[in-house]
Amino acid sequence: MLGICVCLCAVFTHVLSQEAEEPISYTCTEGYEYDSSREQCRDIDECALLDDACKGGMQCINHFGGYLCLPKSAVIYISKEGEQVPLPDPVPPAPAVPPSQPQVPRVNSGGQRVPQGGRTIRCAPGFTADDQNLCRDVNECDVQSPCQHHCYNLIGSFLCQCDHGYELAQDMVSCQDIDECSLSSYMCQYQCVNSPGSYSCECPQGYQLQGNRLCQDINECETGTHNCQDDETCWNYYGGFRCYPRNPCEAPYTQTSENRCICRSQIDCQGLPPSIVYKYMSIQADRTVPADIFQIQATNIYANTHNTFRIKSGNEAGEFFLRRSSNVSAMLVLTKPLSGPREYVVDLEMITHHLTMNYRSSSLLRLTVIVGPYAF
């Protein structure tokens, strides 16, 4: 019985000695971990531990108890006896701190937080160090207003943009007018006039602006802005108007309708066409050729007849060609581009052959072609 009591006392004493010998635990501040081999707190290198510690192409710089995300052009220095020495690598370990003595960032006499280790930072252009010794972006648009028109802040820089009709000058902050008229001849159909930040189109006399760039002919005969007399007919053409006599007939012809003249005297009309019809038309200058421009057609159709067509006069330079379409019609074709303003008078003749009576007659259409001064 005495032996059992001695054994129990020995076991109880051994358990009490284990509770008394429990090891002491150490606590490090955030950003540090305890190194049991060195018996001190060691800085955690977050840059090596975290692959995406910094975003946007910034470089990760390990810091006492943390890390910094800085532009790749930033250079970090340590203040050492009045000299600036580049930051050494790796960062030295921090001393272990008992749980009852947490680390507190040092504060200078001005009340600003000073990073541990006494380091100062040099920031890249477009950044400035704050009171925590971190590089912060400078909003140049608020500080300097460097742009002439519009300023947009960027990380580490700024961007200038100009109003519509302007472009950035070589200094990238000033705005200069864009000469839209020099960019393309398509800007205006006739004439382009540059103005600060914009441009406008103008049309020649006889035309008005249609939309922003096109020129449209003004019909002076319809608007009443002509000077034709009562015995004259106003005829509008591209870019202007002309006044023609209401009675175009010349002796020995007499007028039978608005534009038809007939020769009634067999003696006076010998060798002349019995009738002349007057027509007018206008075309633009430099028209693409070949182009069908006018159709001539018989007004009366008789059985057992055959009609032929020809240009009797007014085609000395070969600008026109008369193509027979059928027995009763023909098409006048423009074969050469014409420049204006100019007037062409072309006599188109239709000759009718009476097959049963062996008789031939003719009629004449006097066509006045007015070519405008422009290709529009």
KOLSE-490214 format. One record per residue: residue in one letter; x, y negated, z of N, C-alpha, C in turn. Coordinates in steps of 0.2 Angstrom, whole numbers, plus 2048, in hexadecimal, padded with zeros to 3 digits. Example, Ala and Ser with C-alpha at 12.3 -4.5 7.8 and 13.67 -1.06 7.14 Angstrom:
# residues 2
A84281C82783E816827842810827
S84080B823844805824840800827
This chain:
# residues 376
M8048068008008008008047FA800
L8097FA80480E7F48048117F37FD
G8137F97FA8167F87F38127F57EE
I80B7F67EE8067F37E98067EC7EB
C8067EA7F18057E27F280B7DF7F0
V8117E27F08177DE7EE8177DE7E7
C8157E37E38147E27DC80F7DD7D9
L80A7DC7DC8057D77DA8087D07DC
C80B7CF7E180E7C97E28137C77DD
A8177CC7DB81C7CA7D58197C87CF
V8137CC7CD8107CA7C780D7C37C7
F80A7C17CD8077BB7CE80C7B57CE
T8127B77D08177B27D08197B17C9
H81A7B67C581C7B57BE8177B17BA
V8107B27BB80B7AE7B780C7A77B9
L80D7A57C080E79E7C281479B7BE
S81979F7BE81F79C7BB81E79B7B3
Q81A79F7B081979E7A98157977A8
E8107967AC80C7907AC81078A7AD
A81578A7B18197847B381E7837AD
E8207887A98257877A482278679D
E81B78379C81878279681C77C792
P81E77D78C82277878881E771788
I82276B78782076578681E76377F
S81876077D81775F776818757775
Y81A75676F81C74F76C81774D767
T81574776781074476281473E75F
C81473E758817739754811735751
T81372E75080F72A74C80D72C745
E80872974380572B73C80B72A737
G80C72E73281272E72E818731730
Y81873473681E73873881C73F73A
E82174373B81F74A73D82574C742
Y82475074782975274C82E757749
D83475674983A75B74783C75E74E
S83A76474F83C768755844769755
S84776A74F84E76B74F852765752
R85075F74F853759751850756758
E84A75875984775675F84574E75E
Q84374D75884174675783C745751
C83874075183373F74B83773D745
R83474074083774073983273D734
D83473873083073572B82D73A726
I82773972582473E71F82573A719
D82873E71482973B70D82273C709
E81E7377098177387068187396FE
C81D7356FC81F7356F482073C6F2
A8247406F68267476F482074B6F5
L81C74A6FA81774E6FC81074E6F8
L80F7476F68097466F280B7446EB
D8087486E680A7476DF8077416DC
D80173F6DF7FD7396DC7FC7346E1
A8027336E580172E6EA8007276E8
C8037256E280271F6DF7FE71F6D8
K7FA71B6D77F671B6D07F97156CC
G7F67166C57F87106C17FF70F6BF
G8037156BF80A7146BD80E7116C2
M80C7106C881070D6CD8157126D0
Q81B7106D281F7146D581E7156DD
C81F71B6DF81E71C6E782571B6EA
I8257176EF82B7166F382A7186FA
N82D71D6FD82C71F70482E719709
H82A71970E82A71471382A71771A
F82D71371F82C716726825717728
G82371D72981C71E72B81771D725
G81971D71F81471C71981871C713
Y81571970E818718707815712704
L81970F6FF8177096FB81670B6F4
C8117086F18107096E98127026E6
L8177026E281A6FC6E081B6FD6D8
P81B6F76D581D6F86CE8246FB6CD
K8256FE6C782B7026C68316FD6C5
S82F6F66C48356F16C48376EF6CB
A8336F06D08346ED6D683B6F06D9
V83F6EC6DD8456EE6E08446ED6E8
I8456F26EC8456F16F384C6F06F6
Y84C6EB6FB8526EA6FF8516EA706
I8576EB70A8576EB71185B6E5713
S8586E271885C6DC71B8616DF720
K8686DE71F86D6E07238726DB724
E8726D872A8776D372B8786CE726
G8726CB7248726C57208726C7719
E8746CD7178756D071086F6D470E
Q86D6D47088686D870586B6DE702
V86A6E470586D6EB7028676EF700
P8686F26FA8636F66F78616FC6FC
L85B6FE6FC85870270185B709700
P85E70C70586171370585C718704
D85E71E70285A72370185E72A703
P85C72E70785572E70A854729710
V84E72871284C72471884E72871E
P85272472385472772984E72972D
P84F72F73184973173684872C73B
A84272C73D84072774384172B749
P84272874F84372B75583D72E758
A83D73375C83773675F834731764
V82E73176582B72C76982673176E
P82773077482273477981B732778
P81773677A80F73577880D72E77C
S81072C78180E726785811720782
Q81572077D81971A77A81871A772
P812719770810719769814713765
Q81671475F81A70F75B815709759
V81770375A8146FD7588186F9753
P8156F774E8196F374981C6EC74C
R8226EB74B8256E474E8216DE74B
V8216D974F81E6D374D8236CD74E
N8246C97498296C474A8266BE74E
S82A6B974E8286B37528226AF750
G8216B074981B6AD7468156B1746
G8156B774980F6BB74A80E6BF744
Q8126C073F8116C47398146CB73A
R8116D07378146D673881A6D7734
V81F6DA7378256DC7338266E3733
P8276E672D8286ED72C82E6F0730
Q82D6F67338326F97378396FA732
G83E6F97358446FA7318476F372F
G8436EE72F8466E772D8466E6726
R8436EA7228436EA71B83F6E4718
T8426E171383E6DC70F83E6DE708
I8396DC7048376DF6FE8376D96F8
R83A6DB6F383A6D66ED8356D96E8
C8316D56E682B6D76E182D6D56DA
A82A6D96D682A6D76CE8276D16CD
P8286CE6C78246C86C581D6CA6C5
G8186C56C78116C76C780F6C96CE
F8146CB6D28126CD6D98156C96DE
T8136C96E48166C56EA8156C96F0
A81A6C96F58196CD6FB8146C9700
D8106CE70380B6CB70880F6CC70F
D80B6CA71480D6CA71B80F6D171E
Q80D6D671A80F6DD71C8156E0718
N8186DB71481D6DD71081C6E170A
L8156E17078136E47028126E06FC
C8146E26F68136DF6F080C6DE6EE
R8096D86ED8026D76EB8026D36E5
D7FD6D56E07FC6D26DA7FB6CA6DB
V7FE6C66D77FC6BF6D77F76BD6D2
N7F26BA6D47EC6B86CF7EE6B16CC
E7F26B26C67F56AC6C37EF6A76C1
C7E96AA6BF7E46A66BC7E16A16C2
D7E16A36C87DF69F6CD7E569A6D0
V7EB69D6CF7F06996D27F36936CD
Q7F36956C77F76916C27F268E6BD
S7ED6926BB7E86906B57ED6906AF
P7F16956AD7F56946A87F36946A0
C7EC6966A07EA6976997E6691697
Q7E668F6907E368A68E7DB68B68E
H7D969168C7D269268C7CF697691
H7D169D6917CE6A26967D46A6698
C7D46A769F7D96AB6A27D66B16A6
Y7DA6B76A57D86BD6A87DD6C06AC
N7DC6C16B27E26C46B67E36CB6B5
L7E96CE6B57EB6D56B47EF6D66BA
I7F06DD6BB7F56DF6C07FC6DD6BF
G7FF6D86C28066D66C18066D16BB
S8016CF6B88016CA6B37FB6C76B2
F7FA6C46AC7F36C16AA7F36C16A2
L7ED6C06A07EC6C06997E86BA697
C7EA6B66917E66B168F7E26B2689
Q7DC6B06887D86B16827D56AA680
C7D46A967A7D16A36777CA6A4675
D7C769E6747C069D6727C06A066B
H7BA6A16687B96A46617BB69E65D
G7BF6A06587C269C6537C9699655
Y7CB69C65A7D269A65C7D66A065D
E7DD6A065D7E16A565F7E76A3663
L7EA6A86677EF6A666B7F66A4667
A7F969F66A7FF69C6678056A1669
Q80B69F6668106A36688126A366F
D81069E67381169E67A80D6A267E
M8086A567B8036AA67E7FE6A7683
V7FE6A06847FA69D6887F6697685
S7F96946807F568F67C7F1692677
C7EC68F6747E769166F7E868C669
Q7E868F6637E868B65D7E368D658
D7E16886557DB68A6507DD68F64B
I7D86936497D96986447D669463D
D7DA6946387D86916327D469762E
E7CE69862F7CA69D62C7CA69C624
C7CB6966227CB69561A7D1698617
S7D769961B7DD69C6187DD6A3618
L7D86A661C7D86AE61D7D66B1616
S7D06AF6137CE6B260D7CA6AD609
S7CA6AE6037C66AA5FE7BF6AC5FE
Y7BD6B16027B66B46027B26B0607
M7B66AC60C7B26A86117AC6A460E
C7AE6A16097A869C6067A869D5FE
Q7A269D5FB7A269E5F47A56985F0
Y7A56925F37A768C5EF7AD6895F3
Q7AC6865F97B16825FC7B1684604
C7B66856077B768660E7BA680611
V7B767E6177B967861A7BB67A622
N7C167A6237C367C62A7C267762F
S7C06796357BF67463B7C1678641
P7C36746477C567764D7C167C64F
G7C368264F7BF6886527BA68B64E
S7BA6886477B468B6437B668963C
Y7B16896377B26876307AB68762E
S7AA6836287A46836257A568361D
C79F68561A79F68661279C68060F
E79E67E60A79B67860679A67A5FF
C7956785FC7936795F57946735F0
P7956745EA79566E5E578F66B5E4
Q78F6655E17896625DF7846665DB
G77E6665DC77966A5D87786715DC
Y77B6725E177A6785E57796775EC
Q77667B5F077567B5F77776815FA
L77968060177C68660577668B606
Q77769160577369760677669B60B
G77369B61177669F61777D69B619
N78269F61A78869C61C78E69B617
R78D69F61179369F60D79169E605
L78B6A06047886A05FD7866995FA
C7866985F47836915F177E6935EC
Q7786905ED7726915E977168B5E5
D76F68C5DF76D6865DA7676835DD
I76767C5DC7626785DE75E6775D7
N7576785D77536775D27506705D2
E75466C5CF7526655CF74B6645CB
C74A6685C67436675C373D6695C7
E73E66D5CC73966F5D173966A5D7
T73E6685D973F6635DF73D65C5DD
G73D65B5D673C6545D474264F5D5
T7486525D574E64D5D675164D5CF
H74D64C5CA75064B5C374E6445C1
N7516425BB74F63C5B874D63C5B1
C7496425B07466435A974063E5A8
Q73F63C5A273A6385A073363C59F
D72E63859E72863B59D72763F596
D72B63D59172B64158B73164658B
E73364759173964C591737652595
T73A65859473965E59873F65F59C
C73F6605A37446615A77466695A7
W74C66A5A574E6715A57546725AA
N7536765AF7586785B475D67D5B2
Y76367C5B47686815B276D6815B9
Y7716865B97756875BF77A6815C0
G77867D5C577C6785C777A6715C5
G7746715C177266A5BF76B66B5BB
F76A6665B77646665B37656625AC
R7616635A876165F5A175A65D59F
C75965859C753655599753656592
Y74E65A58F74D65B588746658586
P74665658073F65357D73A65857D
R73465657F72E65A57F72C65C578
N72E65857472C65A56C73365B569
P73666156973C66256673C66255E
C73766155B73666255473965C550
E73D65E54B74065954773D65A540
A73C65453C73965453573D659531
P73A65D52D73365D52B72E66152F
Y73166353572D66853A72866353E
T72266754071E66454471C66854A
Q71B66655071A66A55671366D556
T71267355770C67755770A67955E
S71067A56270F67C56971467956D
E71567B57371A678578721678575
N72367E57272A67F57072A682569
R72568156572568455E72467E559
C72867E55472867A54E72767D548
I72267B54372167E53D722679537
C72467B53272567752C71F678527
R71B67452671567552271667351A
S71B66F51971C66D51272167250E
Q71E67550972267A505728676502
I72767050072C66D4FC73266B501
D73066850773566650C73866C50F
C73467151073767751473A67C510
Q73B67B50973F680505746681508
G74768750974E68950B74E689513
L74968751674968651E74468C521
P74668E52774169352A73A68F52B
P73569352A72E69052B72D68E532
S73069153772E68F53E73568F542
I73568B54773A68B54C73768B553
V73A69055773869055E73E68E562
Y73D68A56774268756B74268B572
K74768D57474869057B74E68E57E
Y74E68E58575468C58975569158E
M75C69259075E697595764694598
S76669659E76C6945A276F69B5A4
I77669B5A477A6A05A777F69D5AB
Q7826A15B078869F5B478E6A05AF
A79369C5B179A69C5AE79D6A25AF
D7A26A45AB7A66AA5AC7A26B15AD
R79D6B15AA7986B75AB79C6BD5A8
T79B6C35AC79E6C95A979B6CB5A3
V79F6CD59E79D6CF59779F6D7596
P79B6DA5927956D858E78F6D7592
A78B6D35917856D259577F6D0590
D7796D45917736D258D7706CC591
I76F6C758D76D6C05907666BE58D
F7646C058775E6BD58475B6C257F
Q7546C357F7516C857A74C6C4576
I74D6C556F7496C256A7446C7568
Q73E6C55677386CA5657336C7560
A7316CB55B72C6C85577256C755A
T7226C255971B6C055C7166C4558
N7176C45517126C754D7156CE54A
I7116D354A7146DA54770F6DC541
Y7126DD53B70F6DE5357116E5533
A70C6E953070E6F052D7126EF527
N7166F452671A6F552071F6EF520
T7226ED5257276E852672D6EA529
H7336E75287396E952B73C6E252D
N73E6E25337416DC5367496DD537
T74D6D85357546D85377556D153B
F75B6D153F75C6CC5437636CA542
R7656C354376C6C154276C6BA546
I7736B95477746B254A7766AE544
K7726A95437736A553D77869F53E
S77869C54477D69754677E69754D
G78469354F78569255678A698559
N78C69C5557916A15587976A1554
E79A69B5537A069B54F7A669E553
A7A669E5597AC6A155D7AA6A855F
G7A56AB55D7A36B255E7A26B4566
E79F6AF56979D6B05707976B5571
F7936B556B78C6B956C78C6BE567
F7886C35687866C956377F6CA564
L77C6CB55E7746CD55E7746D455C
R7716D85617706DF5607696E155F
R7676E45597616E655875E6EC55C
S7596EA5607566EF5647516F4561
S74C6F155D7476F45597456F0553
N7406F255073E6EF54A73B6E854B
V7396E75527366E055373A6DC559
S7406DF55B7446DB56074B6DC560
A74F6D85637566D85637596D5569
M75F6D656B7616D45727686D0570
L7686CA57376E6C65727736C8578
V7796C957677E6CC57B7836C757B
L7856C558178B6C15837916C5582
T7966C357E79C6C757D7A26C4580
K7A26BE5827A86BA5847A66B658B
P7AA6B65907A86B25967A86AA593
L7A36A75967A36A05947A469B59A
S7A86965997A969159E7A468B59D
G7A36885A379E6825A37A167C5A7
P79D6775A77966775A479667559C
R79267959979267959178C67B58F
E78A67858978467A58678567D57F
Y78268357E78268757777B687574
V77B68556E77568656A77668B565
V77269156577369656176C69755D
D76C6985577666995537666A1551
L7616A455475F6AB55275A6AC54D
E75B6AF5487566B05427546B7542
M74D6B754174A6BE53F7486BE538
I74A6C25347486C252D7436C852C
T73D6C75297386CC5287386CE521
H7396D551F7386D75197316DB518
H72D6D85137276DC5127286E150C
L7276E750E7296EC50A7256ED504
T71E6ED5057196EE5007196E84FB
M71A6E24FE7196DC4FA7206D94F7
N7256DC4F972C6DA4F772C6D34F9
Y72B6D14FF72B6CA50172F6C9508
R7336C45087376C350E7356BC511
S7356BC5187346B651C7386B6522
S7396B052573E6B052B73B6AB530
S73D6AC53673B6A753C7426A6540
L7426A054374869E54674769D54E
L74B69F55274B69E55975169A55B
R75069455D75668F55F757690566
L75C69356875D695570763690572
T76168C57776668857B76968C581
V76F68D58177269158777668C58B
I77468A59177868659577C68A59A
V78368959A78768C59E7896885A4
G78868A5AA7896865B07906855B2
P7926815B679967F5B879D6855BC
Y7996895BF79C68E5C47996955C2
A79C69A5C579A6A15C47956A35C9
F79169E5CC78C69F5D178669B5CF
